[in-house]
Amino acid sequence: MEVAVQLKPISKYPEIARYTCYRAFLRDFFEYKKSLRSGFSYRQFANLVGLKSPNYLQLVIQEKRNLTETTGRRLAEALKLNAKEVSYFEALIRLQNAENDEERTKAQKNVHACLKKLLAQFVQLDASEILNKWYHLLVREMVLLKGFEPSGEYISKKMNGIISVEEAERSLKFLLNSGYLKNNGETYEQSEPVLDTGIDIFNHDFMQEYHAQTMKAWSTNITQLGYENQELGLLNIPLPKNKLGELQEKIRQFQDEIIGWSQSQKDCDELVQLGTYLMHFETKK
């Protein structure tokens, strides 16, 4: 059971997106309130969220009691978490309360999906230039790699020369000038942890051209990568027409889960690009 060890007093409001254990979040929230008001007690904490038992939250934090989802929702709303934060908080409770491997696996997927939705910042229509080149978003993720070097040579080499040194340098400059990346002197950081192009923000023709660029780049360089650096799969799926929307939703859920899962990865030294494409061969009348 994961409860982080506190090393120093909490001096700012804890952001739930940084937690993988709801008990640790509640503990840090309590310590934060104590830092604002001397003498803040567990009784006052319970009163703050409308709980009758004065030591209930203390027992929860100490792993002697578990939160139910119903109580967790009341608690999250009392702490003034927004809708996405409430969903993530509930997902953490569901994971902690899982009683078997099947429930735990399902709950973990839900945690990852909720985390992605919590962190995602949609790309605005007037910021479409980041999609003008298929590799801008890829270069943006590269700054998270250990030993990242802000040079065209490094970026081009990491991408096996699929983009040139000059293209890499222009891409890095664009990302910095447009505010997608920040240079903090010694390190480079992303301004937002997750960018999402959404479903209806950009018109279909625009997004079709973006993905066409991506597929063309990889199709012309697919033999450059050894089989150990690829996972190739193609599913051909007959299904009723009224199930197409359900399949599309399953793909989006899978993407959310993968992105949420990736946020917990540390000491990254490799970068992969995962594409999900569904082609609907509808008969023309």
N, C-alpha and C positions, 0 to 999 in steps of 0.2 A: 504494500500500500504506500503510495507516494505522498509524503508530506515533507516539504522542503525545510531544511534547518535555517532558522533565522540568524543572520550574522550581525545585523545592526538594526536599530529602530527604523520603522517605515516613516519616511519624511514626506511622501507624496501619495496621492490617491492611487491605490493599486489598480492596474488595468487587467481585467479578467482574461483578456486575450493572451496574456503572458503566463497563464497558469494551466497546468495539466491536472491539477487536483483541487477540487472545490474547497477542501478543508484548509489548504494552504492560503487560498484566496481569503477565506473568512478570518483566518488568523491574522493575516496582514491588514485586512480591513479594520479589525479590532485594534491592532497596534497603531494604525494610522489615526483612528479616533482618539486613542489615548494620548497621542502626540499633540493633538489639538486641544484636548481638554483634560487637565490633570484630574485623576481620580475616576476617569471613565471606567465603569465596571461591567462585568458580564450581565449583571441584573439590568443595567442601563441599556446594554446592547440588546437584550431580549425585549425590553420595553420599546426600543426603537423600532423593532420589527413586529411588535404586537404579539409576542409569545408569552404565555402565562408562566411557564417554568423558568425561573431566573438563571438556572445553570445549564439549560438545555444546549445552548450554543457552545458553551465551554466543553461539555461532554462530546459534542460533535467534533470539535476541533481536536480533542484528545483521542479521537477514534473509539470512544466508548458508546457512541450512539451514531446512527445513520440518519441522514435526511431522507425523507420521502420526496417524491417529485412534487406532490401537492404543497408540502411545507416549503420546499425549495423555491417554487414559483412565488409563493407569498413573500418569502425572504428576499428573493431577487428584486421583486417589484418594490418592496420597502426600501431596498438599498438604491432604488432609482436607476436600475440597469435598464438600458433600452431593449427593444424587442429582440434584436440579434444577440445581445449579451445574455438575455434571459434564456434564449434557446440553447446557447452554449453552456450556461450554468446548469440547465436541466440535463443536457447531454453528459456532462461530467458526473452528475449524480447517478444517472442511469448506468454509466460505466462502473462507478464504484459499487453499485448495488447488484451488478450482474452476478448470477448464482452459478453459471456454468460457462464452458468455453463458447458455446453457440451464442448465448446472450452477450458475452464479453466481446466477441468478434463483431457482432451486429452493432453493439453500443460504441465500439471504437471507431467503426466506419462513420457513425452518426456524429461523433465528436469531431472527426476530421472535416466532414462536410459543413458542420456548423461553424468551425473555426475559419474555413475558407470564406464563408458568407460574411462573417464578422470582420475579417481583415480586408476584404476586397474593396478596391476603389475603382469605380467604373471610369473607363476612358471616355472623356466628353467628346461630343461631335466636333467641337472646334479645335480639338487636339489630335485630329486624325493623322497628322504628319508622322506620328510614331509608327503608323501602320503602312507608310509609303514604301518602306523597305522591310522585307520579311525578317531581317536579322536584328533590327533595333531592339526588340524585346529580348532576344537571345543574349545580346551584348549586355543588356541591363542586368540580367541574372548572373552574368559572369563575375561581377564585382564581389559576389558572395564566396567565391572560391578562395581557398587558402593560397597565399602567395600571389594574389592577383597583381598584375602590373599594368598600369594605365598607358599602354603603348599599342600602336597598331601591330607591331611585330608579335607581341604576346597574344593578342586577341586572334589575329589571323592564324597563328600557329595552333592555338587551342581548337580552332575550327577547321584544322587540316587544310588550310589554304582555300577553303570554299569561298571565303570573301578575301579580298586583297588587303594588303597593309593599309592602303589609302582609304578603302571603304571602311575598314575598322576604325581608323583615326577619325574619319568624318562622323561615324556613328557615335563614338564616345563623346566627341565635341557636341553633337546635337543633343545627346541625352543630358549632358551637363548644362548646356545653355537653355534647354527647355524645362529644366527643373526635375527631370525624372531621376537624376542622380545628384548626390551632394559630395563635394570634396571637402573633407574635414582635416585637411593638412596631410596626415599620414595615411588615412584610409578613405575609401569611397563607400558611400551608403546609398541605398534606395530611399527615395522620398516616401514611397508607399510600399508596404511589404508585398501586396498582391494587386495586380492590375487586371481588370476584367473588361472585355469588350462588349459584354452583355449580349442580348438576343436581338433587340430592335433599335439599338442606338445608331448603327450604320446601315445603309441600305445594302441589299443583297449583292448588287453588282460590285460595290466597293470591297466587301468582305470576300467575294468570290475571286477578285483579282489578287487580294492579299494571300489567300491560300494557294492560288495558282502559282504565285511567285515561289512560295515555300516548297510546294511539291516539285516544281521544276528544278529548283536548286538541289534538292536531295536526289531526284531521279537521275540527274546528270552526274552525280557524284557517289551514287550508291555503291559502286564497285571499289571506291577509294577506301571504304571502311571494311574491315574484316568481319566475318560472321559473328565473332565474339562481341562486336560493338553494335550489333543490331538485334532487334526482336521483331521479326516480320510475321504478320498474321493477317489473313483476309477471310472474313466470314461472309458467306452467301446465305441469306436468311429469307425463306419464304414466310410470309405472315399475312393475316387479314389486313386490309387497308385501314380499318378502324383501330388497329393496334400500332400504327406507325408513330403516332404521338407518344404513346407509352414507351416505345423503344427509344425515341429521342430523349425523353425525360430520364430514362435509365442511364443514357450516355452522359447527360449533364450531371447526374448524381455521382457517377463514376469520376468525372473530372473534378467535381468539388471535393470528393474524398481524397483523391491523389494530391491536390493542391494543399488541403489541410494537413495531410500526412507529411508533406515535404517541409512544412513550416517548423517541424520539430527536429529536423536533421541538422546536425552540427558538424563542424570541421569538414565542410564539403570540399572535395578536390576534383570532382568530375561534373560535367554538365551534359544533360541529355535533353533532347526535344521529343516530346510525345505528341503525335497528332491523332485525332479521332475524326474519321470521316464516314459519313453515311450518304450513300448515293441511291436515290430512289428512282428506279426505272419505270416510271409511270407510262402506260401505253397512251399515245396521243390519239384522240378521237377525230 
